[in-house]
């Protein structure tokens, strides 16, 4: 049986764990990623311990120097992680204690339970801020592609059938709106992540006069007024993983939006649509068919959404039956959380990079948008303006469509006499309805895909993204 370090096994145990137990229970193979946050938390905790008299000034200086040197070794890849010490916390503390005798005092008033809760919150705060910035860049790329092709019209689809004409930019701006809600959810999630749990101990705090507010301030767990944000219940603080679930939920919805955007790009790039071409650098070929050019980036983005959704479900199932408070099951939260952040951030970045390398095929878009059937609803609106109830107008235009189909002609190829054979309400101005430019100009409602409205929405997003610091 392998002897373990004194810092990871209490005097309660006669010896270390069996080798297979050590392998099964270790988490340092993945939680080493928290090293920076663990060291920052330890520095803040040590500073607080000096403030309350547990550490002397010299001991604090020695501890901080020791932590700095360990951080440098980890950053440069020279630090040797020991799986026998279970996790990132014990690896760093054991090494610090080996170098600095005062390191043995560092764990005063804290437990790995509140320590890992702190590290996760510190780590996730950074991830949320970076992901939020990346989402803004994605929005800017979408708005930029829309602006570059602001005059292009395409069919809008319902049930994947041609419905009504919209500007290509309007379609892209729909995703800008979706991703804006994602950004708002991340901001909201940040508020609940940004709460300091340190000082909660294993379950019941400490009898020592710990200054939790000082630690929170040192680690920037503060509100808009600079007041420290502290967990208010020690049992909740060490067992709470709501913040991780909430992030994974926000990330899962973001991944769904990325998947929907990817599906549109995949369809538009197909030979059946031909609305766009994706540059060679962001496509792949076939190992068998030399003519193929596959939108693999978009397909992988679509596929990775399932992975992110799965991580959310895993976390929910992990938590659903746990009694208060900390249970070792919670060790399983990190890989799911890490994978979600890694996957969704990588997907946002690659889609953002691909968008400027998409070329819109004007001729194919124009041919599709010129289908007069897209303006059938406009023809019904024409009858409504003449006083006809919409339900009747809808029925009348349906009869007109049937006439056109029977005669093998497009709607705009029917004569006035043929229109009036269906209903005398059609006047000489009825064929004007099929003027696509005029039809788009009439769509003036807020949020509609009208010419003026889309131009204003593009300008609004340029201003809003600029205010967010996105060029």
C-alpha positions as CSV (number, residue, x, y, z in Angstrom):
1,X,0.0,0.0,0.0
2,X,1.4,3.3,-1.1
3,X,1.9,6.0,1.6
4,X,0.2,9.2,0.9
5,X,1.3,12.7,1.8
6,X,0.3,13.9,5.3
7,X,-1.7,16.7,3.9
8,X,-4.1,14.4,2.0
9,X,-4.7,11.8,4.7
10,X,-5.6,12.6,8.3
11,X,-4.4,10.9,11.5
12,X,-7.6,9.0,11.4
13,X,-6.1,6.6,8.8
14,X,-3.4,4.0,9.5
15,X,-2.2,4.1,5.9
16,X,-2.8,5.5,2.4
17,X,-5.4,4.2,0.0
18,X,-5.0,1.1,-2.1
19,X,-3.4,1.9,-5.5
20,X,-6.6,1.1,-7.4
21,X,-8.6,3.3,-5.0
22,X,-6.1,6.2,-5.6
23,X,-6.5,5.8,-9.3
24,X,-10.3,5.7,-9.1
25,X,-10.6,8.7,-6.8
26,X,-8.0,11.0,-8.3
27,X,-9.2,14.1,-10.1
28,X,-6.0,15.9,-10.7
29,X,-5.9,14.5,-14.3
30,X,-8.6,17.1,-15.1
31,X,-8.9,19.5,-12.2
32,X,-5.3,20.7,-12.7
33,X,-6.9,23.3,-14.9
34,X,-8.0,25.1,-11.8
35,X,-4.4,25.7,-10.7
36,X,-4.4,29.4,-11.4
37,X,-7.7,30.0,-9.5
38,X,-6.5,27.7,-6.6
39,X,-3.3,29.8,-6.2
40,X,-5.2,33.1,-6.4
41,X,-7.6,31.8,-3.8
42,X,-4.8,30.6,-1.6
43,X,-3.0,34.0,-1.8
44,X,-6.2,35.8,-0.8
45,X,-6.8,33.3,2.0
46,X,-3.2,33.7,3.2
47,X,-3.5,37.5,3.2
48,X,-6.6,37.2,5.3
49,X,-4.9,34.8,7.7
50,X,-2.1,37.3,8.2
51,X,-4.8,40.0,8.9
52,X,-6.3,37.9,11.7
53,X,-2.9,36.9,13.2
54,X,-2.6,33.3,12.1
55,X,0.4,34.1,9.8
56,X,3.2,36.4,10.6
57,X,4.3,39.0,8.1
58,X,7.4,36.9,7.3
59,X,5.3,33.7,6.9
60,X,2.9,35.5,4.6
61,X,5.8,36.7,2.4
62,X,7.2,33.2,2.3
63,X,3.8,31.6,1.4
64,X,3.2,34.2,-1.4
65,X,6.7,33.7,-2.8
66,X,6.2,29.9,-2.7
67,X,2.9,30.1,-4.5
68,X,4.4,32.4,-7.1
69,X,7.2,30.0,-7.8
70,X,4.8,27.1,-8.1
71,X,2.6,29.1,-10.5
72,X,5.6,29.8,-12.6
73,X,6.5,26.1,-12.8
74,X,3.0,25.2,-13.7
75,X,2.8,27.9,-16.4
76,X,6.1,26.7,-18.0
77,X,5.2,23.0,-17.8
78,X,7.8,22.1,-15.2
79,X,5.5,21.2,-12.3
80,X,5.0,17.5,-11.7
81,X,1.5,16.6,-10.8
82,X,1.2,13.6,-8.5
83,X,-2.0,11.6,-8.9
84,X,-1.4,10.1,-5.4
85,X,-2.3,13.5,-4.0
86,X,-5.8,13.3,-5.6
87,X,-6.5,16.8,-6.8
88,X,-5.1,20.2,-7.7
89,X,-5.6,21.5,-4.2
90,X,-3.5,18.9,-2.5
91,X,-0.8,18.9,-5.2
92,X,-0.2,22.6,-4.7
93,X,-0.5,22.6,-0.9
94,X,1.8,19.7,-0.5
95,X,4.5,21.3,-2.7
96,X,4.1,24.6,-0.9
97,X,4.5,22.9,2.5
98,X,7.6,21.1,1.2
99,X,9.2,24.4,0.3
100,X,7.7,26.7,2.9
101,X,7.1,25.4,6.4
102,X,4.4,28.0,7.0
103,X,2.5,26.4,4.1
104,X,1.2,24.0,6.7
105,X,-0.9,26.8,8.1
106,X,-2.5,27.7,4.8
107,X,-5.4,25.4,5.2
108,X,-6.5,27.0,8.5
109,X,-10.2,27.8,8.4
110,X,-10.9,26.2,5.0
111,X,-11.8,22.9,3.5
112,X,-11.4,21.4,0.1
113,X,-15.2,21.7,0.0
114,X,-15.3,25.5,0.0
115,X,-11.9,25.6,-1.8
116,X,-13.1,23.8,-4.9
117,X,-16.4,25.8,-4.8
118,X,-14.2,29.0,-4.9
119,X,-11.9,27.7,-7.6
120,X,-14.9,26.7,-9.8
121,X,-16.5,30.1,-9.4
122,X,-13.3,31.9,-10.2
123,X,-12.7,29.8,-13.3
124,X,-16.2,30.1,-14.5
125,X,-16.2,33.9,-14.1
126,X,-13.3,34.1,-16.5
127,X,-15.0,31.7,-19.0
128,X,-18.2,33.7,-19.0
129,X,-16.4,36.9,-19.7
130,X,-14.4,35.4,-22.5
131,X,-17.4,33.7,-24.0
132,X,-19.5,36.9,-23.8
133,X,-16.8,38.7,-25.7
134,X,-16.7,35.9,-28.3
135,X,-20.5,36.0,-28.7
136,X,-20.2,39.7,-29.5
137,X,-17.7,39.0,-32.2
138,X,-20.0,36.4,-33.7
139,X,-22.8,38.9,-33.7
140,X,-20.5,41.4,-35.4
141,X,-19.5,38.8,-38.1
142,X,-23.2,38.1,-38.8
143,X,-24.1,41.8,-39.0
144,X,-21.1,42.4,-41.2
145,X,-22.1,39.6,-43.6
146,X,-25.6,41.1,-43.7
147,X,-24.3,44.6,-44.3
148,X,-22.0,43.4,-47.1
149,X,-25.0,41.8,-48.8
150,X,-27.7,44.2,-47.7
151,X,-29.5,44.3,-51.0
152,X,-29.9,40.6,-51.4
153,X,-33.3,39.0,-51.2
154,X,-34.1,35.4,-50.5
155,X,-37.2,33.4,-49.7
156,X,-38.0,33.1,-46.1
157,X,-39.1,29.6,-45.2
158,X,-41.7,27.9,-43.0
159,X,-41.9,24.1,-42.8
160,X,-38.8,24.4,-45.1
161,X,-41.2,25.6,-47.9
162,X,-40.9,29.0,-49.5
163,X,-43.1,31.4,-47.6
164,X,-42.4,35.2,-48.1
165,X,-39.5,37.3,-49.3
166,X,-37.0,38.6,-46.8
167,X,-33.6,40.3,-47.0
168,X,-30.6,38.0,-46.5
169,X,-29.5,40.4,-43.9
170,X,-32.8,40.2,-42.1
171,X,-32.3,36.4,-41.9
172,X,-28.9,36.9,-40.4
173,X,-30.1,39.5,-38.0
174,X,-32.5,36.9,-36.6
175,X,-29.4,35.1,-35.3
176,X,-27.9,38.3,-34.0
177,X,-31.0,38.7,-31.9
178,X,-30.8,35.0,-30.7
179,X,-27.1,35.4,-29.7
180,X,-27.9,38.7,-28.0
181,X,-30.3,36.8,-25.7
182,X,-27.5,34.3,-25.1
183,X,-25.2,37.2,-24.1
184,X,-27.9,38.5,-21.7
185,X,-28.2,35.0,-20.1
186,X,-24.4,34.9,-19.6
187,X,-24.5,38.3,-18.0
188,X,-27.3,37.2,-15.7
189,X,-25.5,33.9,-14.9
190,X,-22.4,35.9,-14.0
191,X,-24.3,37.6,-11.2
192,X,-24.9,34.3,-9.4
193,X,-21.4,32.9,-10.2
194,X,-19.9,36.0,-8.7
195,X,-20.5,35.0,-5.0
196,X,-17.6,34.0,-2.7
197,X,-18.1,30.7,-0.8
198,X,-14.7,30.7,1.0
199,X,-15.1,30.7,4.7
200,X,-17.9,28.1,4.7
201,X,-15.4,25.4,5.6
202,X,-16.5,21.8,5.1
203,X,-20.1,22.5,6.1
204,X,-20.3,24.7,9.1
205,X,-17.9,27.6,8.7
206,X,-15.1,28.1,11.3
207,X,-14.8,29.2,14.9
208,X,-11.8,31.3,13.9
209,X,-12.5,35.0,13.2
210,X,-12.1,34.7,9.4
211,X,-12.6,37.9,7.5
212,X,-14.7,36.6,4.6
213,X,-15.3,40.1,3.2
214,X,-11.6,40.8,2.8
215,X,-11.1,37.6,0.8
216,X,-14.1,38.4,-1.4
217,X,-12.8,41.9,-2.1
218,X,-9.3,40.6,-2.9
219,X,-10.8,38.2,-5.4
220,X,-13.2,40.8,-6.8
221,X,-16.4,39.1,-5.6
222,X,-18.1,42.4,-5.3
223,X,-21.3,44.1,-6.5
224,X,-21.6,47.2,-8.6
225,X,-21.0,49.3,-5.5
226,X,-17.9,47.4,-4.5
227,X,-19.5,45.6,-1.6
228,X,-18.4,42.0,-1.1
229,X,-20.8,39.3,-2.3
230,X,-20.7,36.4,0.2
231,X,-22.6,33.1,0.3
232,X,-25.1,33.3,3.2
233,X,-25.4,29.7,4.1
234,X,-22.4,27.5,4.7
235,X,-24.2,24.2,3.8
236,X,-25.6,25.7,0.6
237,X,-22.2,27.2,-0.3
238,X,-20.3,24.0,-0.4
239,X,-23.0,21.9,-2.1
240,X,-24.3,24.5,-4.6
241,X,-23.6,23.8,-8.2
242,X,-26.6,25.8,-9.5
243,X,-24.2,28.2,-11.0
244,X,-22.6,25.5,-13.1
245,X,-25.9,24.1,-14.2
246,X,-27.1,27.6,-15.1
247,X,-24.0,28.2,-17.2
248,X,-24.4,24.8,-18.9
249,X,-28.0,25.6,-19.6
250,X,-27.1,29.0,-21.1
251,X,-24.4,27.3,-23.1
252,X,-26.7,24.6,-24.3
253,X,-29.2,27.1,-25.7
254,X,-26.3,29.0,-27.3
255,X,-25.2,25.7,-28.8
256,X,-28.7,25.1,-30.2
257,X,-28.6,28.5,-31.8
258,X,-25.2,27.7,-33.3
259,X,-26.7,24.5,-34.6
260,X,-29.7,26.2,-36.2
261,X,-27.4,28.7,-37.9
262,X,-25.2,25.9,-39.1
263,X,-28.2,24.1,-40.5
264,X,-29.1,27.1,-42.6
265,X,-25.6,27.5,-43.8
266,X,-25.5,23.8,-44.8
267,X,-28.8,24.1,-46.7
268,X,-27.8,27.4,-48.4
269,X,-24.5,25.8,-49.5
270,X,-26.2,22.8,-51.1
271,X,-26.6,22.4,-54.9
272,X,-30.3,22.6,-54.4
273,X,-30.2,26.1,-52.9
274,X,-26.8,27.5,-54.1
275,X,-27.4,30.7,-52.1
276,X,-23.8,30.7,-50.7
277,X,-20.3,29.4,-51.3
278,X,-18.1,28.7,-48.3
279,X,-14.4,29.2,-49.0
280,X,-12.1,26.2,-49.5
281,X,-10.3,26.9,-46.2
282,X,-13.5,26.2,-44.3
283,X,-14.7,23.1,-46.2
284,X,-13.4,19.6,-46.7
285,X,-13.4,17.1,-49.6
286,X,-14.5,13.5,-49.9
287,X,-12.1,10.5,-49.6
288,X,-14.0,8.9,-52.5
289,X,-15.8,11.6,-54.5
290,X,-13.5,14.2,-56.0
291,X,-16.2,16.7,-56.8
292,X,-17.4,17.0,-53.2
293,X,-17.0,20.2,-51.1
294,X,-18.5,19.5,-47.7
295,X,-19.5,22.1,-45.1
296,X,-17.9,20.1,-42.3
297,X,-17.3,23.1,-40.0
298,X,-21.1,23.8,-39.9
299,X,-21.9,20.1,-39.6
300,X,-19.5,19.7,-36.6
301,X,-21.0,22.8,-35.0
302,X,-24.4,21.2,-35.4
303,X,-23.2,17.9,-34.0
304,X,-21.4,19.5,-31.0
305,X,-24.7,20.9,-29.7
306,X,-25.7,17.4,-28.7
307,X,-22.6,17.1,-26.6
308,X,-23.2,20.4,-24.8
309,X,-26.9,19.5,-24.2
310,X,-25.7,16.1,-22.9
311,X,-23.4,17.8,-20.4
312,X,-26.3,19.8,-19.0
313,X,-28.4,16.7,-18.6
314,X,-25.4,14.9,-16.9
315,X,-25.1,17.7,-14.3
316,X,-28.8,17.7,-13.6
317,X,-28.9,13.9,-13.1
318,X,-25.7,14.1,-11.0
319,X,-27.3,16.6,-8.6
320,X,-30.9,15.4,-8.4
321,X,-30.5,12.8,-5.6
322,X,-27.7,14.3,-3.5
323,X,-28.4,14.9,0.2
324,X,-27.0,17.9,1.9
325,X,-24.1,18.9,1.8
326,X,-20.9,18.0,0.0
327,X,-20.7,14.6,-1.6
328,X,-17.9,13.1,-3.6
329,X,-20.3,12.8,-6.5
330,X,-19.6,16.5,-7.1
331,X,-16.2,15.6,-8.4
332,X,-17.9,14.6,-11.6
333,X,-19.1,18.1,-12.3
334,X,-15.8,19.4,-13.5
335,X,-15.4,17.4,-16.7
336,X,-18.9,18.3,-17.8
337,X,-18.4,22.0,-17.0
338,X,-15.0,22.1,-18.6
339,X,-16.2,20.3,-21.8
340,X,-19.2,22.6,-22.1
341,X,-17.1,25.8,-21.9
342,X,-14.4,24.4,-24.2
343,X,-16.8,23.1,-26.8
344,X,-19.1,26.1,-27.0
345,X,-16.3,28.6,-27.1
346,X,-14.4,26.7,-29.8
347,X,-17.6,26.5,-31.8
348,X,-18.4,30.2,-31.5
349,X,-14.8,31.1,-32.5
350,X,-14.8,28.8,-35.6
351,X,-18.2,30.0,-36.9
352,X,-17.1,33.6,-36.4
353,X,-14.0,32.9,-38.4
354,X,-15.9,31.2,-41.2
355,X,-18.6,33.9,-41.8
356,X,-16.3,36.4,-43.5
357,X,-15.3,33.6,-45.9
358,X,-18.9,33.1,-47.2
359,X,-19.7,34.4,-50.6
360,X,-23.3,35.0,-51.4
361,X,-24.5,33.8,-54.9
362,X,-26.5,36.8,-56.0
363,X,-28.0,35.2,-59.1
364,X,-29.3,32.1,-57.3
365,X,-30.8,34.2,-54.5
366,X,-32.5,36.6,-56.9
367,X,-34.0,33.7,-58.9
368,X,-35.4,32.2,-55.8
369,X,-36.7,35.5,-54.3
370,X,-38.4,36.4,-57.6
371,X,-40.9,33.5,-57.3
372,X,-44.2,35.5,-57.4
373,X,-45.8,32.9,-55.1
374,X,-43.9,34.5,-52.3
375,X,-46.2,37.5,-52.6
376,X,-49.4,35.5,-52.4
377,X,-50.0,36.9,-48.9
378,X,-49.4,40.4,-50.3
379,X,-52.2,39.7,-52.9
380,X,-54.5,38.8,-50.0
381,X,-53.6,42.0,-48.2
382,X,-54.5,43.9,-51.4
383,X,-58.0,42.5,-51.2
384,X,-58.2,43.3,-47.5
385,X,-57.4,47.0,-48.2
386,X,-60.4,46.9,-50.6
387,X,-62.6,45.9,-47.7
388,X,-62.6,42.1,-48.0
389,X,-62.4,40.1,-44.7
390,X,-59.0,38.4,-44.5
391,X,-60.4,34.9,-44.3
392,X,-62.3,35.4,-47.6
393,X,-59.2,37.1,-49.1
394,X,-57.1,34.1,-48.1
395,X,-59.6,31.8,-49.8
396,X,-59.8,33.9,-53.0
397,X,-56.0,34.0,-53.4
398,X,-56.0,30.3,-52.8
399,X,-58.4,29.9,-55.8
400,X,-56.1,32.2,-57.8
401,X,-53.1,30.0,-57.0
402,X,-55.1,26.9,-58.1
403,X,-56.0,28.7,-61.4
404,X,-52.3,29.5,-62.1
405,X,-51.3,25.9,-61.3
406,X,-54.0,24.5,-63.6
407,X,-52.8,26.8,-66.4
408,X,-49.1,26.0,-65.8
409,X,-48.3,29.6,-65.2
410,X,-46.8,31.7,-62.4
411,X,-49.1,34.0,-60.4
412,X,-47.7,37.2,-62.0
413,X,-48.4,35.7,-65.5
414,X,-52.2,35.6,-65.0
415,X,-54.1,38.3,-66.8
416,X,-56.4,40.8,-65.1
417,X,-59.4,39.0,-66.8
418,X,-58.2,35.7,-65.3
419,X,-57.9,37.3,-61.8
420,X,-61.3,38.8,-62.1
421,X,-62.8,35.5,-63.2
422,X,-62.0,34.4,-59.6
423,X,-63.2,37.7,-57.9
424,X,-64.3,41.1,-59.3
425,X,-62.5,42.9,-56.5
426,X,-59.2,42.6,-58.4
427,X,-58.5,45.9,-60.2
428,X,-56.0,47.1,-62.8
429,X,-53.5,47.7,-60.1
430,X,-53.5,44.1,-58.9
431,X,-50.5,43.0,-61.0
432,X,-48.4,45.8,-59.3
433,X,-48.5,43.6,-56.2
434,X,-45.8,41.4,-57.8
435,X,-43.3,44.3,-57.9
436,X,-40.8,42.9,-55.4
437,X,-39.0,46.2,-54.7
438,X,-42.3,47.9,-54.0
439,X,-43.5,44.9,-51.8
440,X,-40.4,45.1,-49.6
441,X,-40.7,48.9,-49.2
442,X,-44.2,48.4,-47.8
443,X,-42.9,46.3,-44.9
444,X,-42.5,49.2,-42.5
445,X,-43.5,47.6,-39.2
446,X,-40.9,47.4,-36.5
447,X,-39.1,44.1,-36.9
448,X,-40.4,43.5,-40.4
449,X,-38.0,42.7,-43.3
450,X,-38.7,45.9,-45.1
451,X,-36.0,47.8,-47.0
452,X,-35.9,50.8,-44.6
453,X,-36.4,48.7,-41.5
454,X,-33.5,46.3,-42.3
455,X,-31.2,49.2,-43.1
456,X,-32.1,50.7,-39.7
457,X,-31.6,47.4,-37.9
458,X,-28.2,47.0,-39.4
459,X,-27.2,50.5,-38.3
460,X,-28.6,49.8,-34.8
461,X,-26.5,46.7,-34.4
462,X,-23.4,48.5,-35.6
463,X,-23.9,51.1,-32.9
464,X,-24.8,48.6,-30.2
465,X,-21.8,46.3,-31.0
466,X,-19.5,49.4,-31.1
467,X,-20.7,50.4,-27.6
468,X,-19.8,46.8,-26.5
469,X,-16.3,47.4,-27.7
470,X,-16.6,45.3,-30.8
471,X,-15.0,46.9,-33.9
